[in-house]
Structure formats: C-alpha cells, structure tokens
Amino acid sequence: MHEETSMHDLKPKGLKKGAVSKWGAITIGLAATAPAYSLTGALGHGAAESGYQLPIVFILSVIPMYFVALSYKHLTTAAPDAGTIFTWGTKAIGPRFGWLGGWALLLASILAGVAATQITVNALIALMGLKDSPTWLNLVIAILFILSTTYLTALGAKESSRTTMLLTAMQYGVLVVLAAILMLRVLQGDAVATANPYSQEWWNAFAIACLEEFLGGCL
C-alpha cells in the first residue's frame, strides 16, 4: 500500500504572498526594460534602422508593448503564477510547449546577462582610462558581475526588489539628467560639431521611409 503524503510536508509553490510590494513590482517591471543597457546596446542599431525618426519610433513602440502588458494582466488574472510562459503555456497548449517556453526564457535571460556583462566591462575599462584591456581583466569583471547578481537573487525576493528599486532609480535619474543636458546643449548651439541641430521632423512618423525601417527601430 502506498503511504499517504502528509499535508504538513507540502510547501506552497511560487512567490510568497506579499513578498514584493506594489512599488517593488512596478520597479521590477521598469527594470526589466533595462533602460541603461537598452540605450547603450540598442540605440545605435535602432538609429541605423530608423534614422532621425527614432524618437517617434520609441513612442509608437509603446502601443504594442501596451497590448503585451494587457495580455500579461489577463493571463495573471486567469492563472496567477510566477512561472509566466511555463505555467501559461502548459495550461493553454500543453506541457511540452510550457517546457520549451520555460527553457527558452531561461536561455534568453542567460544571453541577456552575458550581453549586459560585456557592456559593464566596456564601461569600467573606459572609466579606468584603458584602451586595450587584457582578457583576464575582462573575465574577472564579468565573473564578479555575474556572482554579484546571483548573490542578490539568492538573498530573496524582498532584498533583491529593494536593490532593484535603488538601481532603477539611479538608472532613470542619470538618463533623465543626461538627456536634459544633451538637449539643452543642442538647443543652445553648444553641441559638438558632429551633432545635428534639433528638428521637429524627428517626431514626424510619416517621414519614415518604409515599414521595414519602422519595424527595425521598434525591434
């Protein structure tokens, strides 16, 4: 006969209720966009695709992102779980799809971490005034970055969310100040010689040459 499993030995699955505050959840959502990384790692590619119309492309990109957020809201309401695609894919389509989706999400997170590490290495090397850094230095900085993020994750949801709130506030604060300084210098005509003068055409969506350029800037 099979022994009955004691209910006292079972532990609740998923994130503990109340572990992350409302502001913590909002901050995690804002941090998920990786504002500093998105600008340093993707701004150049977006400008290469959409040209001077990249500002309006950024604004129009909010529309599809709104519907993505709306779909997450409905999925969370129907099946509250921290597993996202793993849970929702399993319930909606099947366990194989959920399994593949979960591993794909994990792989994407790992690759994004590697890409962010490279940008961190480049920034630190530039701050140290080094033009060509040795490979071992890049490796040490990357390992320290990965270990620190792993440690913060292991501390738990509350501690990691607090750290995320602090780092996100710093990111957005620095970006807002930097953007204001750059725009002020352009408007005052005090920009570098290679800077283009400000133009209202930057906000004209109809100036985008073709759909491919628009989609390239969005991506």
Secondary structure as UniProt FT lines:
FT   HELIX           7..9
FT   TURN            17..18
FT   HELIX           22..32
FT   HELIX           35..50
FT   HELIX           51..53
FT   HELIX           54..60
FT   HELIX           62..78
FT   TURN            82..84
FT   HELIX           85..92
FT   HELIX           95..127
FT   TURN            128..129
FT   HELIX           135..155
FT   HELIX           157..187
FT   TURN            188..189
FT   TURN            193..194
FT   HELIX           200..203
FT   HELIX           205..207
FT   HELIX           211..218
//
